[in-house]
Each structure stands twice: as structure tokens, then as C-alpha cells.
């Protein structure tokens, strides 16, 4: 009897130890991808920040202003393409079998190549027309031409990053970004050493580094994609059916972020635009943490909805939003305390008098970032149209209030407008998400239909994709 009791006690302790080990392994499995995502975004943000600082210090405000204008073109272009390719994959990928995913990825890689080539041709045409008509300076036109030449490779690298995060394979993203960052740093260092650094040559380096990283990854992971021309057009139609509202929301979101550099350039010249770019870069020092977490957490919202339903997704959306607020409050406080000293210490004394602008930009970053989980939640629920309408209100307010404010108060007016209008938009978006989740739960839609697909219409759109594996 004593022996049996001892064995029983030992068994209980062993089971307890096994459970504790499993919990520890589970926590490590969750924490490690998040840490890798932070490292990945840290490498990207630090490299881009250092590049902008070198241009600002070596080439001056005007060249930094031109660099920032071209950066808006790259960001908008890659954002549009990602919306039509990566956003549908992020939502639907967790619901598809591996063989189906390979076919789907093959189609969207083809779409990626065609869309990036189309945008490159458009940018090149506008740059050439602007130079011919005298609308653009020679420096701005040269940067535009270079941007058109490298946008295909930069966009391809961003596509690979998005797919990696959608698959929750942060190690893939890290390998691509580290390769690109190291090549970019080496190229910029050579330009500085030779005294040949310009905005146009910087974008040439960005294109080369992106091509090396993206093409190397594709060569090593070519089995991830399967190409079948029969599905290129059907997949494009399905992606457009889902992505048209996400695209509208994304375009409006981009417009809110990149409207004011162009307005500032029109009213006050490239030097003021350069000061705005420097302020934005200082505030963006918090981006390694924020973007790293966003890259990992936002796709998880779609995965959680696909596997666990509305209620659990709602809790995670609120939790992630609060996490972003906690992380960004120190950034706002830091900008109020010594942001201007940091700015002038990095860029030079000519960038002073910007304390108010820095504080307002930090507040804007806090508000827009904490509302991103609510946007992702609306996308997962198939309510991208609602998010788009919120952004429509946002842009209308920014244009109506912002243009007079920029004309009168330059960068400070732009920052004040962004802080006020982004707060209104965030409040509306949160209310819309609360209403939609309450409606779903009330009508008994707590668990997604059809094995986690977001809604019956989405299931219908995906049924054709699923038929391929038969």
C-alpha cells in the first residue's frame, strides 16, 4: 500500500512537472516570435533612420525634403500592392490547406510583379512629364526616375515580408531584412566615403539591396509557390472582391500620413518639408517596437478569429490596443521633455523651434497605432467598407482643416491637424468595431462559419480556391 501510494505520488508530481514544462514551452513559443519580430523591425527602422540622418547632415534640408517626397511614393505604392495581395492572404491564409496556399501564393506573386511594373511605369511617366513641363526640379525629377527604376525590387521585398508575417514565420522576414539592411548600410557608407551621397543614389542603393535580399529568398524558398496560369485571373478577381474596400481604406490611411509633406512643399518650399521629415523621423524612433509588434500581432487577430471566433478576437483587439498605448506614452513624454534637443543634436541647429510639432506628432502616432487593431478586427469580420468610410471622414476633416492650418502655421499647423483629426477617427473606428462585434454575438455568430472563414460571402469566394485541391 505504501509502495502504491509512493508510485501514485510520484506520478502526480511527474504529471505536474510535464504540465509546467509544457506551459513554459508554450510561453517561449509565443514570446520568441514576438522578440524576433522586434529585432527585425529594429534593424529596418534603425537602417532607414540612419540613412535619412546621413542625407540630412551631408546633403542638407532640401535634399532630405526630396528624399522624403520620393519615400511617400514608395510607401503608397507598396501599400496599394500589399492591400491587393498580402491583405487577402493574411485574412484567408489560415483557412486554406498548404497545397491550396502554394497555388494562391503563386498567383499573387505574378500579380505582385505586374502591379509593381505598372506603378513603376506610371511614376516614370509622371517624372518625365513633370521635368518636360517644368513642374519638377531636376533633382526631384531624377529622384522620381530612380524611384521608378527600383520600385519593383523594393515592392518585392515588402511582399515577401508580408507573406512571412502572414504565415507567422518571422524568421523568414528577419533573414530578408537583415540581408537588405547590411547591403544598404554598406552602399550608403561607400557613397559617403566617395563624397557622392545624393537622394537619387540612395534610392539606387535601396533598390540593389532589396533585389539581393528578395531574389535570394525566392531562390531558397521557391517550393513555397506553385504557378498555374489557370488561376491567375480568378485569384485576381477574388482578391479585388475582398480587397477593394481594404484598398480604399489603405489609400485613405496613406493619404492622411503623406498629404502634408506635399502641402508643405507647395506652400513653404522643400526646406520646411525637410524639417517635417526630420521631426517625423525622430518621433518614429519608437517604430522598431511598434511596427515589430504590429507585424506579428495584427496577423494573429485574423488567425484568432479563424480558430476561436468573435469573442476571443474582441478581447485580443482590446488587449493589443492597450499594449500600444502603454508603449507609446513614454514616447510622448520624451518628445515633450527633450525631443527638440535630440532633433538638433542629430540633424543640426537649423532644425530647432520644433518642440510643439514633435509633441503633436507623437500624440498622432499614439492615437493611430492604438486604433490599428480595430481596423484589423473590422477586416477580419468582413467590414472593410466600414473602415474605409471612417477614413473618408478622416481625410475630409484633414483637408478642410489642414490646408488653412498649413498655410498659416506651416509644420505646427499640419501636426495639430493630424493630432485632432486622428483622435476623432480613432473614436469612430472603435465605436464601429464595438457595434459590429455586439451584433455578431447577439445573432449567434460568435464562431466563424465554414471552418473559420470570416463570413458566408467570404466562404463563397474561397470555395473556388478550395476546389483546386480536388
C-alpha positions as CSV (number, residue, x, y, z in Angstrom):
1,X,0.0,0.0,0.0
2,X,2.9,2.3,0.8
3,X,4.5,1.4,-2.5
4,X,1.4,2.2,-4.4
5,X,0.9,5.5,-2.6
6,X,4.5,6.4,-3.4
7,X,4.1,5.5,-7.1
8,X,0.9,7.5,-7.2
9,X,2.5,10.5,-5.6
10,X,5.4,10.2,-8.0
11,X,3.0,10.0,-10.9
12,X,1.2,13.1,-9.8
13,X,4.4,15.0,-9.4
14,X,5.6,13.8,-12.8
15,X,2.4,14.9,-14.5
16,X,2.7,18.3,-12.7
17,X,6.2,18.7,-14.0
18,X,5.2,17.8,-17.5
19,X,2.4,20.3,-17.5
20,X,4.7,23.0,-16.1
21,X,7.2,22.2,-18.8
22,X,4.5,22.4,-21.5
23,X,3.4,25.8,-20.2
24,X,6.9,27.1,-20.2
25,X,7.5,25.8,-23.8
26,X,4.2,27.3,-24.9
27,X,5.1,30.7,-23.4
28,X,8.5,30.5,-25.1
29,X,6.9,29.6,-28.4
30,X,4.7,32.8,-28.1
31,X,7.5,35.1,-26.8
32,X,10.2,34.1,-29.2
33,X,8.4,35.0,-32.5
34,X,7.5,38.4,-30.9
35,X,11.1,39.0,-29.9
36,X,12.3,38.1,-33.4
37,X,9.7,40.4,-34.9
38,X,11.0,43.2,-32.7
39,X,14.6,42.5,-33.8
40,X,13.5,42.5,-37.4
41,X,11.7,45.9,-37.3
42,X,14.5,47.3,-35.2
43,X,17.0,46.5,-37.9
44,X,14.8,48.0,-40.6
45,X,13.9,51.2,-38.7
46,X,17.4,51.9,-37.5
47,X,18.8,51.5,-41.0
48,X,16.2,53.8,-42.6
49,X,16.6,56.3,-39.8
50,X,20.4,56.3,-40.2
51,X,20.0,56.8,-44.0
52,X,17.7,59.8,-43.5
53,X,20.1,61.3,-41.0
54,X,23.1,61.0,-43.3
55,X,21.2,62.7,-46.1
56,X,20.0,65.5,-43.8
57,X,23.5,66.1,-42.4
58,X,25.6,65.6,-45.6
59,X,23.2,66.9,-48.3
60,X,21.1,69.5,-46.4
61,X,17.4,70.2,-45.8
62,X,16.4,70.5,-49.5
63,X,17.8,67.1,-50.5
64,X,16.2,65.5,-47.4
65,X,12.9,67.0,-48.5
66,X,13.3,65.4,-51.9
67,X,14.2,62.1,-50.4
68,X,11.1,62.2,-48.1
69,X,8.8,63.0,-51.1
70,X,10.1,60.0,-53.0
71,X,9.7,57.9,-49.9
72,X,6.0,58.8,-49.9
73,X,5.7,57.4,-53.4
74,X,7.4,54.2,-52.4
75,X,5.2,53.8,-49.3
76,X,2.0,54.4,-51.1
77,X,2.9,52.1,-54.0
78,X,3.9,49.2,-51.8
79,X,0.8,49.8,-49.6
80,X,-1.5,49.6,-52.6
81,X,0.1,46.4,-53.9
82,X,0.1,44.8,-50.4
83,X,-3.6,45.6,-50.0
84,X,-4.4,43.7,-53.2
85,X,-2.1,40.8,-52.5
86,X,-1.0,40.4,-48.9
87,X,-4.1,41.6,-47.1
88,X,-6.4,38.9,-48.6
89,X,-3.7,36.3,-47.9
90,X,-3.4,37.5,-44.3
91,X,-7.1,37.0,-43.7
92,X,-7.7,33.8,-45.8
93,X,-4.4,32.1,-45.4
94,X,-5.1,30.5,-42.0
95,X,-8.2,28.9,-43.5
96,X,-6.5,27.2,-46.5
97,X,-4.7,23.9,-46.8
98,X,-1.0,24.0,-47.6
99,X,-1.4,22.8,-51.2
100,X,-4.0,25.5,-51.9
101,X,-1.9,28.1,-50.3
102,X,1.0,27.3,-52.6
103,X,-1.2,27.9,-55.7
104,X,-2.6,31.1,-54.2
105,X,0.9,32.4,-53.4
106,X,2.0,31.6,-57.0
107,X,-0.9,33.7,-58.3
108,X,-0.3,36.7,-56.1
109,X,3.4,36.6,-56.8
110,X,2.5,37.1,-60.5
111,X,0.1,39.8,-59.6
112,X,2.8,41.4,-57.5
113,X,5.2,41.6,-60.4
114,X,2.7,43.0,-62.8
115,X,1.4,45.6,-60.4
116,X,4.8,46.9,-59.4
117,X,5.8,47.2,-63.1
118,X,2.6,49.1,-63.7
119,X,3.4,51.6,-60.9
120,X,7.0,51.9,-62.0
121,X,5.8,52.9,-65.5
122,X,3.4,55.4,-64.0
123,X,6.0,57.1,-61.8
124,X,8.5,57.2,-64.6
125,X,5.9,58.9,-66.9
126,X,5.0,61.5,-64.3
127,X,8.6,62.3,-63.6
128,X,9.4,62.7,-67.3
129,X,6.3,64.8,-67.9
130,X,7.0,67.0,-64.8
131,X,10.6,67.7,-66.0
132,X,9.5,68.4,-69.5
133,X,6.7,70.8,-68.4
134,X,8.9,72.4,-65.7
135,X,6.7,71.3,-62.8
136,X,9.5,69.4,-61.1
137,X,13.1,70.5,-60.5
138,X,15.9,68.5,-62.0
139,X,16.8,67.0,-58.5
140,X,13.2,65.9,-57.9
141,X,12.8,64.5,-61.4
142,X,16.0,62.5,-61.1
143,X,14.8,61.0,-57.8
144,X,11.5,60.2,-59.3
145,X,13.2,58.4,-62.3
146,X,15.4,56.4,-59.9
147,X,12.4,55.5,-57.7
148,X,10.6,54.1,-60.8
149,X,13.6,52.0,-61.6
150,X,13.9,50.4,-58.2
151,X,10.3,50.2,-57.0
152,X,9.8,46.7,-58.4
153,X,12.5,45.3,-56.2
154,X,11.6,47.3,-53.1
155,X,8.0,46.2,-53.5
156,X,9.0,42.6,-54.0
157,X,11.0,42.6,-50.7
158,X,8.0,44.1,-48.9
159,X,5.7,41.4,-50.4
160,X,8.0,38.7,-49.0
161,X,7.9,40.3,-45.6
162,X,4.1,40.5,-45.6
163,X,3.8,36.8,-46.6
164,X,6.3,35.8,-43.9
165,X,4.3,37.6,-41.2
166,X,1.0,36.3,-42.5
167,X,2.5,32.8,-42.2
168,X,3.8,33.8,-38.7
169,X,7.2,32.9,-40.0
170,X,9.1,35.9,-38.5
171,X,12.4,34.1,-39.1
172,X,11.8,34.4,-42.9
173,X,11.2,38.1,-42.6
174,X,14.3,38.6,-40.4
175,X,16.6,36.9,-42.9
176,X,15.3,39.0,-45.8
177,X,15.6,42.3,-43.8
178,X,19.0,41.6,-42.3
179,X,20.4,40.9,-45.8
180,X,18.8,44.1,-47.2
181,X,19.9,46.2,-44.3
182,X,23.5,45.1,-44.4
183,X,23.7,45.7,-48.1
184,X,22.1,49.1,-47.7
185,X,24.5,50.2,-44.9
186,X,27.5,49.1,-47.0
187,X,26.2,51.0,-50.0
188,X,25.5,54.2,-48.1
189,X,28.9,54.1,-46.4
190,X,30.6,53.8,-49.8
191,X,28.7,56.8,-51.1
192,X,29.6,58.9,-48.1
193,X,33.3,57.8,-48.4
194,X,33.4,58.9,-52.0
195,X,31.5,62.1,-51.3
196,X,28.8,61.0,-53.8
197,X,25.8,60.8,-51.5
198,X,22.5,62.1,-53.0
199,X,18.9,61.2,-52.6
200,X,18.8,59.7,-56.1
201,X,21.9,57.5,-55.5
202,X,20.5,56.5,-52.1
203,X,17.4,55.0,-53.8
204,X,19.7,53.2,-56.2
205,X,21.3,51.5,-53.2
206,X,17.9,50.7,-51.7
207,X,16.9,49.0,-55.0
208,X,20.0,46.9,-55.2
209,X,19.9,45.8,-51.6
210,X,16.2,44.9,-51.9
211,X,16.9,42.9,-55.1
212,X,19.7,40.9,-53.5
213,X,17.6,40.1,-50.4
214,X,14.3,39.3,-52.3
215,X,15.8,37.3,-55.1
216,X,18.0,35.3,-52.7
217,X,14.9,34.4,-50.6
218,X,12.9,33.4,-53.6
219,X,15.7,31.1,-54.8
220,X,15.8,29.4,-51.4
221,X,12.0,29.1,-50.9
222,X,10.8,28.5,-54.5
223,X,8.9,25.4,-53.2
224,X,6.6,27.8,-51.3
225,X,5.0,28.9,-54.6
226,X,3.2,26.9,-57.2
227,X,2.3,28.5,-60.5
228,X,-0.7,27.7,-62.6
229,X,-1.9,30.2,-65.1
230,X,-5.5,28.9,-64.9
231,X,-5.9,30.6,-61.5
232,X,-4.2,34.0,-62.1
233,X,-7.4,35.8,-63.3
234,X,-9.8,34.1,-60.9
235,X,-7.5,34.8,-57.9
236,X,-7.1,38.4,-59.0
237,X,-10.9,38.8,-59.1
238,X,-11.3,37.2,-55.7
239,X,-8.6,39.4,-54.2
240,X,-10.2,42.5,-55.8
241,X,-13.7,41.5,-54.5
242,X,-12.2,41.4,-51.0
243,X,-9.5,44.0,-51.3
244,X,-11.3,46.9,-53.0
245,X,-12.6,48.2,-49.7
246,X,-9.4,47.4,-47.9
247,X,-7.6,49.2,-50.7
248,X,-9.9,52.2,-50.3
249,X,-9.2,52.2,-46.6
250,X,-5.4,51.8,-47.1
251,X,-5.3,54.6,-49.7
252,X,-7.1,57.0,-47.4
253,X,-4.9,55.9,-44.5
254,X,-1.8,56.6,-46.6
255,X,-3.3,60.0,-47.7
256,X,-3.6,61.0,-44.1
257,X,0.0,60.2,-43.4
258,X,1.6,61.6,-46.6
259,X,-0.7,64.5,-47.5
260,X,1.1,67.2,-45.5
261,X,4.7,66.8,-46.9
262,X,3.3,67.7,-50.3
263,X,1.2,70.6,-49.0
264,X,4.1,71.9,-47.0
265,X,6.3,71.8,-50.1
266,X,3.7,73.7,-52.1
267,X,3.2,76.5,-49.5
268,X,6.6,76.8,-47.8
269,X,9.2,75.0,-50.0
270,X,11.5,72.0,-49.7
271,X,13.4,73.2,-46.7
272,X,10.3,73.2,-44.5
273,X,9.4,69.8,-45.9
274,X,12.9,68.6,-44.8
275,X,12.2,69.9,-41.2
276,X,8.9,68.0,-41.2
277,X,10.7,64.9,-42.4
278,X,13.3,65.2,-39.6
279,X,10.6,65.7,-37.0
280,X,8.7,62.6,-38.3
281,X,11.9,60.6,-38.2
282,X,12.6,61.5,-34.6
283,X,9.1,60.6,-33.5
284,X,9.4,57.3,-35.5
285,X,12.3,56.2,-33.2
286,X,9.6,54.2,-31.4
287,X,8.8,52.3,-34.6
288,X,11.1,49.3,-34.0
289,X,8.9,48.2,-31.1
290,X,5.6,49.3,-32.5
291,X,6.0,48.0,-36.1
292,X,7.7,44.8,-34.9
293,X,4.7,44.0,-32.6
294,X,2.2,45.1,-35.3
295,X,3.8,42.8,-37.9
296,X,3.3,39.9,-35.6
297,X,0.2,40.8,-33.6
298,X,-2.1,42.1,-36.4
299,X,-2.0,38.8,-38.4
300,X,-2.7,37.0,-35.2
301,X,-6.0,38.7,-34.9
302,X,-7.1,37.1,-38.2
303,X,-5.7,33.7,-37.0
304,X,-7.6,34.0,-33.7
305,X,-10.8,34.9,-35.4
306,X,-10.4,31.9,-37.8
307,X,-9.9,29.5,-35.0
308,X,-11.7,30.9,-32.0
309,X,-14.4,33.3,-33.1
310,X,-15.6,36.8,-32.4
311,X,-15.5,36.9,-28.6
312,X,-11.8,35.9,-28.2
313,X,-10.8,38.1,-31.1
314,X,-12.5,41.1,-29.5
315,X,-10.5,40.5,-26.3
316,X,-7.3,40.4,-28.2
317,X,-8.1,43.5,-30.1
318,X,-8.7,45.5,-26.9
319,X,-5.6,44.0,-25.3
320,X,-3.3,44.8,-28.2
321,X,-4.7,48.4,-28.4
322,X,-3.9,48.9,-24.7
323,X,-0.5,47.5,-25.1
324,X,0.3,50.0,-27.9
325,X,-0.9,52.9,-25.6
326,X,1.3,51.8,-22.8
327,X,4.3,51.5,-25.1
328,X,3.7,55.0,-26.7
329,X,3.0,57.1,-23.7
330,X,6.8,57.2,-22.9
331,X,7.4,58.4,-26.4
332,X,5.0,61.4,-26.0
333,X,6.6,62.3,-22.6
334,X,10.1,62.0,-24.1
335,X,9.2,64.3,-27.0
336,X,7.8,66.9,-24.6
337,X,10.9,66.7,-22.4
338,X,13.9,66.6,-24.7
339,X,12.7,65.8,-28.3
340,X,13.9,69.1,-29.7
341,X,17.4,68.7,-28.2
342,X,17.5,65.2,-29.6
343,X,16.5,66.6,-33.1
344,X,19.0,69.4,-33.2
345,X,21.7,67.1,-31.8
346,X,21.2,64.6,-34.6
347,X,20.4,66.9,-37.6
348,X,21.9,70.2,-36.5
349,X,21.0,73.6,-35.0
350,X,19.0,74.5,-38.1
351,X,16.2,72.1,-37.1
352,X,15.3,74.0,-33.9
353,X,12.0,75.5,-32.8
354,X,10.1,72.3,-33.3
355,X,9.1,71.2,-29.8
356,X,5.3,71.6,-30.4
357,X,5.4,69.8,-33.7
358,X,7.3,66.9,-32.1
359,X,4.7,66.5,-29.3
360,X,1.8,66.6,-31.6
361,X,3.3,64.1,-34.0
362,X,4.0,61.8,-31.0
363,X,0.3,62.1,-30.0
364,X,-0.8,61.3,-33.5
365,X,1.4,58.2,-33.5
366,X,-0.2,57.1,-30.3
367,X,-3.7,57.5,-31.5
368,X,-3.3,56.0,-34.9
369,X,-1.3,53.0,-33.6
370,X,-3.8,52.1,-30.9
371,X,-6.6,52.1,-33.5
372,X,-4.8,49.7,-35.8
373,X,-6.0,46.5,-34.1
374,X,-9.6,47.8,-34.5
375,X,-9.0,48.1,-38.3
376,X,-7.6,44.6,-38.5
377,X,-10.6,43.4,-36.5
378,X,-13.0,45.0,-38.9
379,X,-11.1,43.5,-41.9
380,X,-11.4,40.0,-40.3
381,X,-15.1,40.5,-39.8
382,X,-15.5,41.4,-43.5
383,X,-16.3,45.0,-42.6
384,X,-13.5,46.8,-44.6
385,X,-16.1,49.1,-46.1
386,X,-16.8,50.4,-42.6
387,X,-13.2,51.1,-42.0
388,X,-13.0,52.9,-45.4
389,X,-15.9,55.2,-44.5
390,X,-14.1,56.1,-41.3
391,X,-11.0,57.1,-43.2
392,X,-13.1,59.1,-45.7
393,X,-14.3,61.2,-42.7
394,X,-10.7,61.5,-41.6
395,X,-9.4,62.7,-44.9
396,X,-12.2,65.2,-45.4
397,X,-11.5,66.7,-42.0
398,X,-7.8,66.9,-42.6
399,X,-8.2,68.6,-46.0
400,X,-10.9,71.0,-44.7
401,X,-8.9,72.0,-41.6
402,X,-5.4,71.1,-42.6
403,X,-4.8,73.2,-45.7
404,X,-5.6,76.6,-44.0
405,X,-3.6,75.5,-40.9
406,X,-0.6,74.6,-43.0
407,X,-0.8,77.9,-44.9
408,X,-0.8,79.9,-41.7
409,X,1.3,77.8,-39.3
410,X,3.4,75.6,-41.5
411,X,4.6,72.3,-39.8
412,X,3.0,73.1,-36.5
413,X,-0.4,73.6,-38.2
414,X,0.0,70.3,-40.0
415,X,0.9,68.4,-36.8
416,X,-2.0,69.9,-34.9
417,X,-4.5,69.0,-37.6
418,X,-3.2,65.4,-37.7
419,X,-3.5,65.0,-33.9
420,X,-7.1,66.4,-33.7
421,X,-8.5,64.5,-36.7
422,X,-6.8,61.2,-36.0
423,X,-8.4,61.3,-32.5
424,X,-11.8,61.7,-34.0
425,X,-11.3,58.9,-36.5
426,X,-10.0,56.5,-33.8
427,X,-13.1,57.1,-31.7
428,X,-15.4,56.5,-34.6
429,X,-13.5,53.3,-35.6
430,X,-13.6,51.9,-32.1
431,X,-17.4,52.5,-31.9
432,X,-17.9,50.8,-35.2
433,X,-15.9,47.7,-34.1
434,X,-17.9,47.6,-30.8
435,X,-21.2,47.8,-32.7
436,X,-20.2,45.1,-35.2
437,X,-18.9,42.6,-32.6
438,X,-22.0,43.2,-30.5
439,X,-24.2,42.5,-33.5
440,X,-22.4,39.3,-34.3
441,X,-22.5,38.0,-30.8
442,X,-26.2,38.9,-30.4
443,X,-27.2,36.9,-33.5
444,X,-25.2,33.9,-32.5
445,X,-22.2,34.5,-34.8
446,X,-19.6,34.1,-32.2
447,X,-17.8,31.3,-34.1
448,X,-16.9,31.8,-37.8
449,X,-18.7,29.7,-40.2
450,X,-17.2,27.2,-42.6
451,X,-14.2,26.2,-40.6
452,X,-13.2,29.7,-39.6
453,X,-14.0,31.6,-42.7
454,X,-14.9,35.2,-41.9
455,X,-18.4,35.1,-43.2
456,X,-20.6,33.2,-45.8
457,X,-19.7,35.7,-48.6
458,X,-16.0,35.1,-47.9
459,X,-16.6,31.3,-47.8
460,X,-18.3,31.6,-51.2
461,X,-15.3,33.5,-52.7
462,X,-12.9,30.9,-51.3
463,X,-14.8,27.9,-52.4
464,X,-13.4,28.2,-55.9
465,X,-9.9,28.3,-54.5
466,X,-10.5,25.2,-52.3
467,X,-11.8,23.2,-55.4
468,X,-8.3,23.3,-56.8
469,X,-7.0,20.7,-54.4
470,X,-9.7,18.2,-55.6
